[in-house]
Amino acid sequence: MISFITYEVFLSKFLIITSFVLLIFITFAVIYISYVSWKDKQRLKNR
């Protein structure tokens, strides 16, 4: 019973950390895509 509780706590901590890492990764991906799109618009405007 005790091992099941510690496993459950480990699993919940793992899920929380994984979700934060994915959130940060997605945020950086959106910022990068927005930056590339902005640079492309600047390039097309200057032609």
Residue, then its C-alpha position, 0 to 999 in steps of 0.5 A: m500500500i505504501s509503495f502504491i502511494t509513493y508511486e502515485v506521488f511520483l507519477s503526479k510530480f512527473l506529470i506536473i513537470t512534464s506539462f510545464v516542460l511542454l508548456i515552455f516548449i510550446t511557448f518558445a515554438v510559438i514565439y519562434i514561429s511568430y518571429v519567422s513570420w514577422k521577418d518574412k513580412q519585413r522581407l516581402k515589404n522591403r522588396 
